[in-house]
Amino acid sequence: METDESKTASFDENQSLHLIRQMIEVSHKRIRNDGILFIVWGWISLTTYLLDYLTGVMVHTFQVDLIKRWLAVILPVLGIIFTIVYIYRRSRKATTYISISLRYVWASLFIGMVLINLIQFNVLHKIIFELQHPIFMVLIAFAIVVTGGILRYKMIIAGGIIFGLLALVSSYFPLRQQLLLEAIAWLIAFIIPGHILYAKRNSR
C-alpha cells in the first residue's frame, strides 16, 4: 500500500506538472498577443536598415538624408513608447515568471550592446561598424533563440538561427550590404513570425 507520504509526493508532482502546463499555455496565449511587438519592432528595424541601404546606393539629396535622419530617430522613439505602454498595460492584468524572464533577456541584450561599443572603443579607440554590426546581429539572434526556447515556439527559434547565420554571412561583406542582410533578417525573424502569431491570437 502507498504511504501517505508517497501519495502526497505523487499529488504534488501532478500538481506541479499541471501548473507548468498551465504556465506554458498562458505564455503561448500571451505571445500570440505579444506578436504585435514582433511586428512593430520588425517593421521599424526593416524600414531603418533598408533606408540606410537604399540611400547608400541612390543619389544623395538633402531631402532624402533629412527624412532618413528623422525617421531613424522618430521610429525607435515611437517603438519604445508603444512597448512601454503595452508592457505596462499587460503587467496590470497578469505578470508571469516567463514574462519577467523575457524582459531580463531583452534588457540584457541592450546592455550587452552598450558594453560591446564601450569595449571596442576602449581597445581600438574607434568603432568599426563592419565588426559591430555582425556582433550585434549575433546578440539579437541569441536573444531570439532564448525567447523561442522559453516559450517553446519553434518558429521563433528558427528565426533566431537564421538571424545568426545571416550575421555570419554579413561579416563577409562591407557595411552597406550588411544593412541589407540585417533588413532581411528582421523580416524573417520578426515580421513574418509576428504576423503569424498575431493572426492566431483568437484561434484558441
HELIX and SHEET records of a PDB file:
HELIX    1   1 ASP A    4  VAL A   57  1                                  54    
HELIX    2   2 PHE A   62  LYS A   93  1                                  32    
HELIX    3   3 TYR A   97  LEU A  124  1                                  28    
HELIX    4   4 PHE A  129  LEU A  151  1                                  23    
HELIX    5   5 LYS A  154  SER A  170  1                                  17    
HELIX    6   6 LEU A  175  TRP A  186  1                                  12    
HELIX    7   7 LEU A  187  ILE A  191  3                                   5    
HELIX    8   8 ILE A  192  ALA A  199  1                                   8    
END                                                                             
